[in-house]
Amino acid sequence: MNAGVIDESFWMDSTEATSYPPVVEDLTVDVAVVGGGIAGLCTAWELVQTGRSVAVLEADRIAAGVTGYTTAKLTALHTLVYSEFGAEAARLYAASQQDAVDHVARTATTLGIECQFERCPAYTYVHSEDMVGQVRDEAAAASEAGLRASLVTETELPFPVAAAVRVEDQAQFHPRRYLLGLADAITARTGVIYERTRVVDLDEGPPHTLTTESGARVRADSVVVATHYPVFDRALLFARLVPQRHLVVAAAIPAAQDPHGTYITPEANTRSVRTAPYTDGQRLLIVTGEMFTPGAGEVTGRYETLTDWTLERFPAAQLRYRWAAQDNSTTDKMPYIGVMHAGADSVYVATGFNGWGMSNGVLAARLLTGSITGDPLPWTDLYDPRRLHPVAEAGPLLKAQSKVAKHFIGDRLRSSHVDSIADIAPGAGAVVRVAGQRCAVFRDDTETLHAVSATCTHLGCLVAFNDAERAWECPCHGSRFSTDGAVIHGPATRPLEPRRLPDQRDERP
């Protein structure tokens, strides 16, 4: 870590930790929501307003997983997508996304939540003249879809652009402040929140029965699985989801240098820029990019690349934070929100937000609540997880699954990721074959070794080490584990099994 830079998200560092209790005994509610991120908490909030009893079941702490490490851009402009959708799909997509943006504004005002909500324009920009045509098409398609979109060639960024789509009436906010405010409102009504409650099984009743890691059971008429990557995948959505991580650096800049908007470019392995209130006379510049598949390794070098990009373009920036986030992309660039599978009865899912979790999380809450209450929204069918577009999805689907097969088979053909445990330096980890078994071995800063199984407990791919975050990651479906094997991110629900290393002298020089 660079001196003075905190390896934590600004949203987490600037809010208090939560301490809701775990489930310790069986209970029955109208709706059980699995997952306490933006989709889960917003869904619970919408449902308690209908008078239903709701239980939120979070494996760790609410608003502290993917949601706690977002960039929190709240916008209906999602890079370059409108020009790829048909006219009707684009119209419904724009209406649903803008509705989510505006709904956050209304809810924060109604509940009096101080979440640094700021209206601002959103931009998708490019440097290359070769991409100007795509930007022009996107501006036209977004405008036709109903957004206040226009094509511009100038922005308030401190560097020139070839062209950009600009959309008015978008926003940015502090996601944890907003969601912690919602949590208070949920528990003040007909909702309860449980933390450190990992759900490990679902029996699709009726009634539906969720079993927790501790053995407690939660029965509900309806279940919403909002765990970012579905921990129950009866519809085999994992075959249509591609996990991606991206890095974030945040730096203090003079308030006078605020570019007054949210920005993103698909070029240069993605660069996303926004600011947030920070201290008197300063804004916090938040830059995202360097997207990669979990388990790809060499994360420290990616941080350096992103930091260099930031400091070159904002010379006055003073680094304060760095963190990483994880997203799932779908094969047709449309989230999966609705009934989980064809045979499901009141079991719903929200996943595949394609890097736009803020608007899609709020959208999911409103859509799922409408489905549960029998008052569906106009765009319900657009996001139906049961959809399949064989022609449009065939190429991306085959590409995604060939990558999974490459890791599942190819990683096993290698005898070892390092030759021996002695090759592992302090602070590093590697997969090593020990007594015929592949072990994921981490050597901490005190030279103590920590060994766990290298086989992901989701579907059996081999994990790889993330050197910057000191975590084991599955390159197939994005599960992440701590160095002691505990689950950080699903879809895995079980930890990596501990491994006992044979007594041997460490021959490291």
Solvent accessible surface area in square Angstrom, and as a share of the most:
residue,aa,sasa,rsa
1,M,146,0.65
2,N,77,0.39
3,A,107,0.83
4,G,66,0.64
5,V,6,0.03
6,I,75,0.38
7,D,74,0.38
8,E,50,0.23
9,S,0,0.00
10,F,14,0.06
11,W,0,0.00
12,M,39,0.18
13,D,71,0.37
14,S,41,0.27
15,T,26,0.15
16,E,147,0.66
17,A,94,0.73
18,T,21,0.12
19,S,98,0.63
20,Y,48,0.18
21,P,79,0.50
22,P,62,0.39
23,V,6,0.03
24,V,123,0.71
25,E,127,0.57
26,D,77,0.40
27,L,37,0.18
28,T,102,0.60
29,V,15,0.08
30,D,51,0.27
31,V,2,0.01
32,A,0,0.00
33,V,0,0.00
34,V,6,0.04
35,G,7,0.06
36,G,1,0.01
37,G,20,0.20
38,I,7,0.04
39,A,8,0.06
40,G,0,0.00
41,L,0,0.00
42,C,5,0.03
43,T,0,0.00
44,A,0,0.00
45,W,14,0.05
46,E,19,0.09
47,L,0,0.00
48,V,6,0.03
49,Q,97,0.43
50,T,61,0.36
51,G,51,0.49
52,R,70,0.26
53,S,40,0.26
54,V,0,0.00
55,A,0,0.00
56,V,0,0.00
57,L,1,0.01
58,E,25,0.11
59,A,34,0.26
60,D,72,0.37
61,R,62,0.23
62,I,0,0.00
63,A,1,0.01
64,A,22,0.17
65,G,34,0.33
66,V,32,0.19
67,T,9,0.05
68,G,0,0.00
69,Y,52,0.20
70,T,20,0.12
71,T,17,0.10
72,A,0,0.00
73,K,14,0.06
74,L,0,0.00
75,T,2,0.01
76,A,0,0.00
77,L,3,0.01
78,H,2,0.01
79,T,27,0.16
80,L,22,0.11
81,V,15,0.09
82,Y,1,0.01
83,S,53,0.34
84,E,106,0.48
85,F,32,0.13
86,G,48,0.46
87,A,76,0.59
88,E,96,0.43
89,A,26,0.20
90,A,5,0.04
91,R,113,0.41
92,L,26,0.13
93,Y,6,0.02
94,A,1,0.01
95,A,41,0.32
96,S,1,0.01
97,Q,0,0.00
98,Q,34,0.15
99,D,31,0.16
100,A,0,0.00
101,V,0,0.00
102,D,38,0.20
103,H,23,0.10
104,V,0,0.00
105,A,21,0.16
106,R,118,0.43
107,T,8,0.05
108,A,9,0.07
109,T,112,0.65
110,T,109,0.63
111,L,49,0.24
112,G,64,0.62
113,I,23,0.12
114,E,122,0.55
115,C,2,0.01
116,Q,30,0.13
117,F,53,0.22
118,E,45,0.20
119,R,113,0.41
120,C,16,0.10
121,P,21,0.13
122,A,3,0.02
123,Y,6,0.02
124,T,0,0.00
125,Y,0,0.00
126,V,0,0.00
127,H,82,0.37
128,S,39,0.25
129,E,134,0.60
130,D,133,0.69
131,M,37,0.17
132,V,22,0.13
133,G,34,0.33
134,Q,95,0.42
135,V,0,0.00
136,R,125,0.45
137,D,81,0.42
138,E,0,0.00
139,A,6,0.05
140,A,63,0.49
141,A,22,0.17
142,A,0,0.00
143,S,56,0.36
144,E,140,0.63
145,A,8,0.06
146,G,63,0.60
147,L,12,0.06
148,R,152,0.55
149,A,17,0.13
150,S,50,0.32
151,L,70,0.35
152,V,36,0.20
153,T,87,0.50
154,E,147,0.66
155,T,30,0.17
156,E,101,0.45
157,L,13,0.06
158,P,78,0.49
159,F,30,0.13
160,P,115,0.72
161,V,18,0.10
162,A,20,0.16
163,A,1,0.01
164,A,0,0.00
165,V,0,0.00
166,R,74,0.27
167,V,0,0.00
168,E,42,0.19
169,D,61,0.32
170,Q,0,0.00
171,A,0,0.00
172,Q,6,0.03
173,F,1,0.00
174,H,0,0.00
175,P,0,0.00
176,R,4,0.01
177,R,83,0.30
178,Y,3,0.01
179,L,0,0.00
180,L,36,0.18
181,G,18,0.17
182,L,1,0.00
183,A,1,0.01
184,D,93,0.48
185,A,9,0.07
186,I,0,0.00
187,T,56,0.32
188,A,81,0.63
189,R,117,0.43
190,T,64,0.37
191,G,5,0.05
192,V,60,0.35
193,I,6,0.03
194,Y,39,0.15
195,E,0,0.00
196,R,135,0.49
197,T,6,0.03
198,R,43,0.16
199,V,6,0.03
200,V,55,0.31
201,D,72,0.37
202,L,6,0.03
203,D,88,0.45
204,E,45,0.20
205,G,33,0.32
206,P,122,0.76
207,P,67,0.42
208,H,7,0.03
209,T,19,0.11
210,L,0,0.00
211,T,27,0.16
212,T,4,0.02
213,E,109,0.49
214,S,89,0.57
215,G,37,0.36
216,A,9,0.07
217,R,103,0.38
218,V,0,0.00
219,R,82,0.30
220,A,1,0.01
221,D,95,0.49
222,S,10,0.07
223,V,0,0.00
224,V,0,0.00
225,V,1,0.00
226,A,8,0.06
227,T,34,0.20
228,H,44,0.20
229,Y,4,0.02
230,P,3,0.02
231,V,33,0.19
232,F,15,0.06
233,D,28,0.15
234,R,101,0.37
235,A,33,0.26
236,L,111,0.55
237,L,0,0.00
238,F,39,0.16
239,A,25,0.20
240,R,26,0.09
241,L,4,0.02
242,V,38,0.22
243,P,5,0.03
244,Q,53,0.24
245,R,5,0.02
246,H,20,0.09
247,L,0,0.00
248,V,0,0.00
249,V,2,0.01
250,A,0,0.00
251,A,1,0.00
252,A,1,0.01
253,I,0,0.00
254,P,52,0.33
255,A,43,0.33
256,A,100,0.77
257,Q,80,0.36
258,D,15,0.08
259,P,0,0.00
260,H,99,0.44
261,G,3,0.03
262,T,1,0.01
263,Y,0,0.00
264,I,20,0.10
265,T,2,0.01
266,P,49,0.31
267,E,32,0.15
268,A,63,0.49
269,N,66,0.34
270,T,23,0.13
271,R,7,0.03
272,S,7,0.04
273,V,0,0.00
274,R,2,0.01
275,T,1,0.01
276,A,0,0.00
277,P,37,0.23
278,Y,64,0.24
279,T,72,0.42
280,D,148,0.77
281,G,59,0.56
282,Q,52,0.23
283,R,34,0.12
284,L,0,0.00
285,L,1,0.00
286,I,1,0.00
287,V,0,0.00
288,T,7,0.04
289,G,0,0.00
290,E,16,0.07
291,M,53,0.24
292,F,13,0.05
293,T,26,0.15
294,P,0,0.00
295,G,11,0.11
296,A,54,0.42
297,G,14,0.13
298,E,139,0.62
299,V,1,0.00
300,T,52,0.30
301,G,36,0.35
302,R,56,0.20
303,Y,7,0.03
304,E,104,0.47
305,T,64,0.37
306,L,0,0.00
307,T,16,0.09
308,D,79,0.41
309,W,22,0.08
310,T,1,0.00
311,L,65,0.33
312,E,124,0.56
313,R,71,0.26
314,F,3,0.01
315,P,112,0.71
316,A,46,0.36
317,A,10,0.08
318,Q,95,0.42
319,L,33,0.16
320,R,75,0.27
321,Y,14,0.05
322,R,27,0.10
323,W,10,0.03
324,A,7,0.05
325,A,5,0.04
326,Q,3,0.01
327,D,16,0.08
328,N,2,0.01
329,S,27,0.18
330,T,10,0.06
331,T,11,0.07
332,D,25,0.13
333,K,89,0.38
334,M,12,0.05
335,P,1,0.00
336,Y,0,0.00
337,I,0,0.00
338,G,5,0.05
339,V,32,0.19
340,M,1,0.00
341,H,34,0.15
342,A,92,0.71
343,G,64,0.61
344,A,18,0.14
345,D,94,0.49
346,S,32,0.21
347,V,0,0.00
348,Y,18,0.07
349,V,1,0.00
350,A,2,0.01
351,T,2,0.01
352,G,2,0.02
353,F,23,0.10
354,N,33,0.17
355,G,34,0.33
356,W,28,0.10
357,G,18,0.18
358,M,7,0.03
359,S,1,0.01
360,N,1,0.00
361,G,0,0.00
362,V,2,0.01
363,L,3,0.01
364,A,0,0.00
365,A,1,0.01
366,R,56,0.20
367,L,0,0.00
368,L,0,0.00
369,T,16,0.09
370,G,7,0.07
371,S,32,0.21
372,I,28,0.14
373,T,49,0.28
374,G,62,0.59
375,D,100,0.52
376,P,86,0.54
377,L,45,0.22
378,P,101,0.64
379,W,26,0.09
380,T,30,0.17
381,D,118,0.61
382,L,26,0.13
383,Y,0,0.00
384,D,26,0.14
385,P,1,0.01
386,R,121,0.44
387,R,29,0.11
388,L,100,0.50
389,H,84,0.37
390,P,92,0.58
391,V,143,0.82
392,A,68,0.53
393,E,1,0.00
394,A,44,0.34
395,G,46,0.44
396,P,57,0.36
397,L,48,0.24
398,L,127,0.63
399,K,145,0.61
400,A,10,0.08
401,Q,52,0.23
402,S,67,0.43
403,K,78,0.33
404,V,25,0.15
405,A,47,0.37
406,K,147,0.62
407,H,43,0.19
408,F,83,0.35
409,I,104,0.53
410,G,26,0.25
411,D,13,0.07
412,R,71,0.26
413,L,145,0.72
414,R,115,0.42
415,S,83,0.53
416,S,30,0.20
417,H,58,0.26
418,V,41,0.24
419,D,134,0.69
420,S,45,0.29
421,I,13,0.07
422,A,27,0.21
423,D,84,0.43
424,I,5,0.02
425,A,50,0.39
426,P,56,0.35
427,G,11,0.11
428,A,34,0.26
429,G,14,0.13
430,A,13,0.10
431,V,2,0.01
432,V,5,0.03
433,R,101,0.37
434,V,15,0.09
435,A,100,0.77
436,G,55,0.53
437,Q,91,0.41
438,R,53,0.19
439,C,3,0.02
440,A,0,0.00
441,V,0,0.00
442,F,10,0.04
443,R,3,0.01
444,D,28,0.15
445,D,95,0.49
446,T,107,0.62
447,E,81,0.37
448,T,69,0.40
449,L,55,0.27
450,H,63,0.28
451,A,15,0.11
452,V,4,0.02
453,S,7,0.05
454,A,0,0.00
455,T,55,0.32
456,C,2,0.01
457,T,22,0.13
458,H,45,0.20
459,L,86,0.43
460,G,14,0.14
461,C,2,0.01
462,L,5,0.02
463,V,1,0.01
464,A,20,0.16
465,F,24,0.10
466,N,1,0.00
467,D,58,0.30
468,A,20,0.15
469,E,56,0.25
470,R,97,0.35
471,A,2,0.01
472,W,0,0.00
473,E,0,0.00
474,C,1,0.01
475,P,6,0.04
476,C,3,0.02
477,H,5,0.02
478,G,0,0.00
479,S,0,0.00
480,R,10,0.04
481,F,0,0.00
482,S,30,0.20
483,T,28,0.16
484,D,100,0.52
485,G,0,0.00
486,A,47,0.36
487,V,20,0.11
488,I,78,0.40
489,H,29,0.13
490,G,20,0.19
491,P,4,0.03
492,A,2,0.01
493,T,25,0.14
494,R,131,0.48
495,P,67,0.42
496,L,3,0.01
497,E,94,0.42
498,P,111,0.70
499,R,64,0.23
500,R,221,0.81
501,L,34,0.17
502,P,65,0.41
503,D,144,0.74
504,Q,114,0.50
505,R,198,0.72
506,D,63,0.33
507,E,118,0.53
508,R,67,0.24
509,P,173,1.09
